[in-house]
Amino acid sequence: MSSGVPAAALAYILWGLFPLYIKQIEAVPALEIVAHRSVWCLVFMLALLAAMRRFAWLRDVLRQPRTLGVFALSALLLSANWLVYVWAVNHGRVLDASLGYFINPLVNVMLGYLVLHERPRRGQWAAVAIAAIGVLWLTIGAGNLPWIALVLAASFGCYGLLRKTAPLGAIEGLTLETLVMAPLMIALLGWFALGGFDGAGRFAQGDVALDGWLLLAGPLTAIPLLLFAYGARRVTLATLGLLQYLGPSIQFLLGVFLYKEPFDPARGIGFALIWSALVVYSAEGLWQMRRGAAAPAAA
């Protein structure tokens, strides 16, 4: 078995288990968590680059305004995605968060069509249509627009689109994203420390355990991304497409069985429709991969 499979699988498993971490720091406002996550991730990435002696690229990138602009936009999208995700988990909406990452592959199909002018196959269009019916059902039948799921799927889809066309690799790209956001995130932490927003910041207030959990936000953000980057280069797209459901599936199980979030029949129908869309999407992708592999053999 390729070493890429366990690496990519572990990345998705860690992302799936992330609500367990967020629940440890639920007393901290979501915006403060996002600021800590960004700052300590930057510290971790700079230490990693120092150990690898890979700083030469940074000097060249700082002279490229267009590249800096692209990564500033991707950093804003990633921060918005983190903020909504952390808020959702802290407000008992883990199921809604998992739904966002179930929908994400189908959002990628739409973005590819609208932005990159790709031509989705009939099976992919069918999957998108079924998912749209699922979202419509959740809005009308279950009486609740799944805005958390839609924002998470759209923000992460747009983030992935920007990173797909960006010139830097995973390590350099994540470092630059956190670097361009550092002034804003450090200012936010300073504001919280001075009592901004809803009172005093939670960091360095005598709770050593909480401080430790917040410091862990850096490596817990960076490590899954690095594992994913390693694995994605070593496995087929079909394998990666199946592995990506590990994360939201774990989140879904945590929401239902650990956090006891409500999951009534009406909501179950909406999820079932979206899962059906993912079955169609995955089956169509596997069929295309096998067809492509068989063609050279036949020739």
Sequence and secondary structure as in RCSB ss.txt:
>XXXX:A:sequence
MSSGVPAAALAYILWGLFPLYIKQIEAVPALEIVAHRSVWCLVFMLALLAAMRRFAWLRDVLRQPRTLGVFALSA
LLLSANWLVYVWAVNHGRVLDASLGYFINPLVNVMLGYLVLHERPRRGQWAAVAIAAIGVLWLTIGAGNLPWIAL
VLAASFGCYGLLRKTAPLGAIEGLTLETLVMAPLMIALLGWFALGGFDGAGRFAQGDVALDGWLLLAGPLTAIPL
LLFAYGARRVTLATLGLLQYLGPSIQFLLGVFLYKEPFDPARGIGFALIWSALVVYSAEGLWQMRRGAAAPAAA
>XXXX:A:secstr
  THHHHHHHHHHHHHTHHHHHHHTTTS HHHHHHHHHHHHHHHHHHHHHHHT  HHHHHHTT HHHHHHHHHHH
HHHHHHHHHHHHHHHTT HHHHHHHHHHHHHHHHHHHHHTS     HHHHHHHHHHHHHHHHHHHTSS   HHHH
HHHHHHHHHHHHHHH SS HHHHHHHHHHHHHHHHHHHHHHHHTTTTTSS STTSS HHHHHHHHTHHHHHHHHH
HHHHHHHTTS HHHHHHHTTHHHHHHHHIIIIIS     HHHHHHHHHHHHHHHHHHHHHHHHHHHHHHHHHH 
